[in-house]
Amino acid sequence: MSDDPLLATFALADAEATSDFGRRFAALLRAGDVLLLEGPIGAGKTHFSRALIRARLGREEDVPSPTFTLIQTYGAAPEIWHSDLYRLGHPDEVAELGLEDAFSTAICLVEWPERLGSLLPEGALTLRFRLTEGGDARAVDLIGPPAWQPRLEALA
């Protein structure tokens, strides 16, 4: 995965721009898509995920952070799995969550994906969120296999 190229970078001026990015991204996804969400606390990973999930569901819904539950699932077509692996101590704990099976059947949003260790799924797209100068501004780098490129062009 570390050999995957940088496919695009997006500047997100504020929280609304992050929400808009999540809503637009939602339309690109299909069963078996895995988004690995990297970045420091407060960089916008959960904010992006909430907007994406609500857009896929087609309604306003409470979308809590999965920090304490580890995984939240949403009954959409396909199902959406939102996970936050920050509290995991070892990749072996992932097996207990059922996340590996979801990688092939659901849309999976994985915060703190480095906790997956060798279980990182092939074909996943990494969204690396980072804070930039200017308060609420963020940037997100999209890193992944070139097969993602045609779908990402719709975001430009």
C-alpha positions, -999 to 999 in steps of 0.1 A, spaced: 0 0 0 28 24 7 38 22 -29 5 35 -41 7 69 -58 -8 102 -48 -39 105 -70 -52 139 -60 -51 166 -33 -81 187 -23 -81 219 -3 -110 221 22 -114 257 34 -137 250 63 -161 225 79 -187 231 52 -162 223 25 -153 191 43 -190 182 45 -195 190 8 -165 168 -1 -180 139 19 -214 143 2 -198 143 -33 -175 114 -24 -206 94 -13 -219 92 -49 -186 75 -60 -187 45 -37 -199 9 -42 -198 -24 -23 -163 -35 -15 -149 1 -14 -126 7 16 -116 42 26 -86 44 50 -89 77 69 -56 90 82 -47 122 100 -44 137 135 -73 141 159 -94 170 148 -83 168 111 -118 161 98 -120 123 94 -152 119 114 -167 151 100 -161 138 65 -175 104 74 -207 119 89 -214 138 57 -207 108 35 -229 85 55 -258 109 56 -256 114 19 -256 77 13 -286 72 36 -304 101 19 -315 116 52 -303 134 83 -295 109 109 -275 109 141 -240 96 131 -220 92 163 -183 88 163 -174 51 167 -145 59 190 -160 39 219 -182 14 200 -153 7 175 -178 1 147 -211 17 137 -231 1 108 -258 17 87 -284 -2 67 -280 12 33 -275 -5 0 -247 -15 3 -243 -15 40 -219 11 55 -194 2 82 -177 32 100 -149 21 123 -125 39 146 -96 16 155 -78 41 177 -84 21 209 -72 -13 195 -39 -25 208 -32 -52 182 -43 -61 147 -56 -95 160 -85 -76 176 -98 -66 142 -108 -103 136 -132 -101 165 -150 -71 149 -159 -88 116 -144 -60 97 -124 -82 73 -156 -97 59 -172 -63 55 -142 -52 33 -157 -72 4 -194 -66 9 -199 -31 24 -186 4 20 -160 7 48 -147 39 64 -117 31 86 -103 57 109 -68 49 123 -62 22 97 -26 17 108 -41 -4 136 -50 -30 108 -14 -40 104 -11 -67 77 -49 -68 74 -50 -36 52 -72 -46 22 -58 -44 -13 -74 -18 -35 -82 5 -6 -81 43 -10 -62 63 16 -76 98 25 -48 115 44 -63 146 62 -40 173 74 -45 207 90 -33 236 70 -27 272 80 -58 293 86 -80 279 113 -105 254 99 -87 248 67 -76 213 58 -62 194 29 -67 158 20 -44 137 -1 -59 107 -19 -35 79 -22 -43 45 -38 -42 22 -68 -46 39 -102 -79 20 -106 -95 47 -84 -84 76 -108 -114 75 -132 -139 78 -103 -120 105 -85 -121 127 -116 -158 133 -108 -146 152 -77 -126 178 -96 
